[in-house]
Amino acid sequence: MPSYQTLSEAISAMRERGFVNTFTIQHRQIYCPEQDATFAPEQLTLLEHYEVKAPQTLAGAREVFGFKTANNMLGLMTNAYAEYEPDEFAAILERCNYPSARRA
């Protein structure tokens, strides 16, 4: 897996590799504004996960996750929501599918 120094570098590289959709959390579901579609977390499979330094954040880092939907749509989501609702973010992420025993 590649390594990135900044969040924008990670997002740009992922978009170039096809992660063109954006996922956000709304009402305990995952929403994709580009598709105007809502997904249950169980409908997403985590393909990629990166952590980059972000000194301006409370945690000192940002994360970006690359997901695939059941119909092979690729998208990404950052952990920005976790700054406001860390427990809910963790609970939603836990419900996503993982292709191996490795957790993000």
C-alpha positions in Angstrom: 0.0 0.0 0.0 1.2 3.5 -0.7 1.9 6.0 2.0 0.8 9.6 2.0 2.0 12.7 3.9 -1.3 14.7 3.7 -5.0 14.1 3.4 -5.3 15.9 0.1 -2.4 13.8 -1.3 -4.2 10.6 -0.2 -7.6 11.7 -1.6 -6.1 12.9 -4.9 -4.3 9.6 -5.4 -7.4 7.5 -4.5 -9.6 9.6 -6.9 -7.1 8.9 -9.7 -7.5 5.2 -8.9 -11.2 5.3 -9.2 -12.5 6.2 -5.8 -14.6 9.0 -7.3 -17.6 9.0 -5.0 -17.7 10.5 -1.6 -19.3 8.8 1.4 -20.6 10.7 4.5 -22.5 9.6 7.5 -26.1 10.7 7.8 -28.7 9.3 10.1 -26.6 6.2 10.9 -26.3 5.4 7.3 -23.7 6.1 4.6 -24.8 8.7 2.1 -23.2 9.3 -1.4 -24.2 12.7 -2.7 -22.8 12.0 -6.2 -25.3 9.1 -6.6 -28.0 10.5 -4.3 -28.0 7.1 -2.6 -27.9 5.8 0.9 -26.2 2.6 2.0 -26.3 0.5 5.2 -22.7 0.1 6.4 -23.0 -3.6 5.8 -23.2 -2.8 2.1 -19.7 -1.4 2.0 -16.4 -3.3 1.9 -13.2 -1.6 3.0 -10.5 -1.9 0.4 -8.0 0.8 1.6 -7.3 2.7 4.7 -4.7 5.4 5.3 -3.7 7.6 8.2 -1.9 10.9 7.6 -0.6 13.6 10.0 -3.0 16.5 10.6 -1.7 18.6 13.5 -4.7 20.9 13.3 -7.0 18.1 14.4 -7.7 16.9 18.0 -6.2 13.5 17.3 -3.3 14.9 15.3 -4.1 12.7 12.4 -6.8 12.1 9.7 -7.9 8.9 8.2 -9.3 8.2 4.7 -11.1 4.9 3.9 -11.6 3.5 0.4 -14.9 1.5 0.1 -16.5 -0.6 -2.6 -20.3 -1.1 -2.7 -22.1 -4.3 -3.6 -22.5 -3.0 -7.2 -18.7 -2.2 -7.4 -19.0 1.6 -7.0 -15.8 3.0 -5.4 -15.8 5.8 -3.0 -14.0 7.3 -0.1 -14.8 8.6 3.4 -12.6 10.5 5.8 -12.9 10.3 9.6 -13.9 14.0 9.9 -17.3 12.8 11.4 -15.3 11.1 14.2 -14.2 14.5 15.5 -17.9 15.2 16.5 -19.3 11.8 17.1 -16.4 9.3 17.7 -18.5 6.5 19.2 -21.1 6.6 16.4 -18.4 6.8 13.8 -16.6 3.7 15.3 -19.9 1.8 15.5 -20.7 2.5 11.8 -17.2 1.6 10.7 -17.4 -1.6 12.7 -20.5 -2.7 10.7 -18.7 -2.4 7.3 -17.3 -5.5 5.6 -13.6 -6.3 5.7 -12.0 -8.6 3.1 -9.7 -10.1 5.8 -9.3 -10.2 9.5 -7.5 -6.8 9.4 -9.6 -4.0 10.9 -9.1 -0.3 10.1 
